[in-house]
Amino acid sequence: MGSLKNKLVSADEAAAILQDGDMVAVSGFVGIGTPDELILALARRFESGAGPHGIGLMFAAAPGDGKERGLNRLAIPGLVKRVVGGHWALVPKLGALAVEGQIEAYNLPLGVVSHLYREIAAHTPGHITKVGLRTFVDPRLEGGKLNAVTKEDLVSLVELGGESWLHYKAFPVNVALIRGTTADPAGNITMEREALTLDNLAAAMAAKNSGGFVIAQVERLAEAGSLNPREVQVPGILVDCVVLSQPENHRQTYGTPYNHAFTGRQRVPLDRIPPMALDARKIVARRCAFELPPGGVVNLGIGMPEGVAAVAAEERVLKYLTLTAEPGVIGGLPQGGLDFGAALNPAAVLHQNQQFDFYDGGGLDLACLGLAQCDAEGNVNVSRFGKRLAGAGGFINISQNAKSLVFAGTFTADGLKVAVEGDGIRILSEGRSQKFIAAVEQVTFSGAYAADRGQPVLYVTERCVFRRTRAGMELVEVAPGVDIERDILGQMGFAPIVQNPKPMDPRLFRDAVMGLEPWLLGLSMAERISYDPERNILFSNLEGFQVRTIEDVELVRREYERACQEIGRKVHLIANYDGFEIDPTVSDAYFSAIAYLEKRYYETASRYTTSAFLRLKLGASLASRDLAPHVFETRAEAQARNTAQGVTLKPRIAMSNSDVPHPPKEPLDA
């Protein structure tokens, strides 16, 4: 089909293309990019008796509103035979068919489904990844199958290079239902009014290279040759049919008909975010905010973690962070509810599969995700609760691969009431449902796997904080006013490790702002230096530190020289340069001071930062002064260098230079 005259069809004509047994890939993230005009037409055709019968549905994020819209309209017995989905919470009618065993059903990680479109397009055998190991999608557990009638194995365990991986099987896509903004006569599709680009291009390629059809829903038409080729997201060579939608079936999100700021073509003020009321949710969000990495890349999950952004705004630290959302948003302020997936003032919007390339490779410095159920192993379940099917969504990709991980939730659910008083809390009414239980119903996150890989994991509630250690779940912080036996251990289904838990920071329970900005960024230089005499290691935390003036340079030189002179011997330095900034006008003076300190006081020096640009900049400056030019990416690499030079590194004991208890933030681990 080469012209719009042939490609422009009605929604009903497009629906007639589908045949019995077709596998249909459907775009959409909640209501963003969901082709409701096409979905409605497909439902009408089936209910008229014209078929198709026994189709398959493939989607990454649930295209639905949790009630009637989106793929909920296709939950009709006989229409659907199989569903392969990443997130199910917003398509409860399809979920009910899956739980009742009326259809074959799989729940695979959202990022895996997103990547499978590319694998199918490229005719590879499938997607090979570690995402999903030791969770319910691992074939040693459930293999992602949601009921007993689902027999075919889509996930298998393979060994490559002596390591375990999961292989997700590729399969043909016969039809792709996608959505854009504008189509021209050649079928080229732009998405200038869409909040996200999602996997439209990859899904279209998957269908086309499977010998199938691509149907695009748009809201307007353009003349031939009038579209900017740089704005074309899906080229016409991939598109077979174009359907012009009714406005009510082409909302930007299910929560918002259209917001220009969601497209990145308008910026709006973000300094008017109202502060949260001081309750259990805010206490949890505040405690999580203490883990925010200045200069870092962060993913905040839906629900309780959304409050972290509000706290960060109130504390004026949003400007030091890059918030992201799994469908492709980089920067800005991710939205919640039926706007989830969109963001105000995004810096960039990637394809969803590209975002998961970044996530799966460890691009996130911190992820803060919801906590529904947790057990003695530190396993977390957010995906299935009896007959309620939520699905994993991007949770598995994100939780397994973030450098640091925080789970956030109240300690109990259904009826919990607390009073915030006296720099602490009092439990007025305990929740009827325990969250910390002996064994979760489904393993969406494996605590043991995280511990084996050395991933830092915290579990934050309004009354206490747990840490997953190699030994198990340890209670590390308790809110003032909370009785450990009655309010914590008595409300759990397992016994955690209890050694010497610290009090939670009293600032969490006060109405006033906490002063998070100076706490995260404004540590005094003396607080940024710590010394381990047993190993003769000087730990330097320059994370987020800004060198703007000669006075700043002199401060660094003076404090480090003072510390080294007090030690009285040459030390092994390990320095964290994450988020470090230096004004070019004082760069020479700073590195001259560093050279002076290293030659006089350091036996060895290892530096690290996750910023590739900063590694190059620091390396060049060090090399010009005859200092070791290599700057490492991670603390582990920096430690390995010292180990290779004869320094034995044992696990550090948390140190605090403040008399006021606060969430642990070691100089090295900041």
Disulfide bonds with the S-S distance in Angstrom:
none
